[in-house]
Amino acid sequence: MPKSDKQQNPLGEYVLHMGVGFVAKERPHVLEVLSTLGQHLRRWNPNDVSLEVSLQDRGRKEQRVTLRTTLPGLTPLVAVADDTDVTRAILGAKHE
C-alpha cells in the first residue's frame, strides 16, 4: 500500500464504517484512535472483516460509542463504552 493511502487510513486495508452519530469530518480522528486495531486484525483478510462505529447521545452527559466487529467464523463482537468525552468513549470501546 502506498504511504499516502496509509496516511489516509491508519487501519491500513481494513475499512471502518461510520455509523450514526458521527459526521464525515470526524473520520480521520476516529480512524487514528482505532488505528491499533489493525495489528489485531491482520490474521484475517481485510475483505472478510467488518468494522462499524456509532455514537449515541452526542453532547449529553454520557455519550455512548458502539464498536461492532464482524470476523469470519465468529459471532459479531460488540463493544460499548460511555463517556462525556467522545475520544475516551471510542478508546473505551476499542479496549473492551
C-alpha positions in Angstrom: 0.0 0.0 0.0 1.4 3.4 -0.9 2.4 5.6 2.0 -0.2 8.3 1.1 -3.0 5.6 1.4 -1.7 4.5 4.7 -1.8 8.1 6.0 -5.4 8.4 4.9 -6.4 5.2 6.6 -4.4 4.3 9.7 -6.2 1.0 9.8 -4.4 0.0 6.6 -6.6 -2.1 4.3 -9.4 -2.5 6.9 -12.4 -0.4 6.2 -14.2 1.4 9.0 -17.9 2.2 8.5 -19.0 5.3 10.3 -22.5 4.7 11.7 -25.0 7.2 13.1 -23.8 10.0 15.4 -20.6 10.8 13.6 -20.0 13.3 10.9 -17.6 12.9 7.9 -15.1 15.4 9.2 -14.5 13.2 12.3 -13.5 10.2 10.2 -9.7 10.9 10.3 -9.7 11.3 14.1 -11.8 8.1 14.7 -9.5 6.2 12.3 -6.5 7.4 14.3 -8.0 6.4 17.6 -8.8 3.0 16.3 -5.6 2.5 14.3 -4.1 -0.1 16.7 -6.9 -2.5 15.9 -5.1 -3.2 12.6 -2.4 -5.2 14.3 -5.0 -7.4 16.0 -6.9 -8.0 12.8 -4.0 -8.9 10.5 -4.7 -12.6 10.6 -7.9 -12.0 8.6 -8.3 -10.9 5.1 -9.5 -7.2 5.1 -12.3 -8.1 2.7 -13.7 -10.5 5.3 -13.7 -8.0 8.2 -16.4 -5.5 9.0 -15.9 -2.7 11.5 -18.6 -0.2 12.4 -18.5 2.6 14.9 -21.6 4.6 16.0 -22.3 7.3 18.6 -25.5 7.8 20.6 -26.5 10.7 22.9 -24.0 13.2 21.4 -23.5 16.2 23.6 -25.2 14.6 26.6 -23.6 13.8 29.9 -22.8 10.2 28.9 -22.2 9.7 25.2 -22.2 6.0 24.1 -19.9 4.6 21.4 -20.6 1.2 20.0 -17.9 -0.7 18.0 -19.2 -3.7 16.1 -16.6 -6.1 14.6 -17.5 -9.0 12.4 -14.9 -11.6 11.7 -15.1 -14.8 9.6 -16.4 -17.8 11.5 -17.1 -15.8 14.7 -20.2 -14.2 16.2 -20.1 -10.4 15.9 -18.1 -8.7 18.7 -19.9 -5.7 20.1 -18.2 -3.3 22.5 -19.8 -0.3 24.1 -18.4 2.5 26.2 -19.9 5.6 27.8 -18.0 8.8 28.5 -18.5 12.6 28.5 -15.6 12.8 26.0 -16.1 11.1 22.6 -12.5 10.2 22.2 -12.3 8.4 25.6 -15.6 6.6 24.7 -14.0 5.4 21.4 -10.9 4.3 23.3 -13.1 2.5 25.9 -15.0 0.6 23.3 -11.7 -0.3 21.5 -10.2 -1.7 24.7 -13.3 -3.6 25.6 
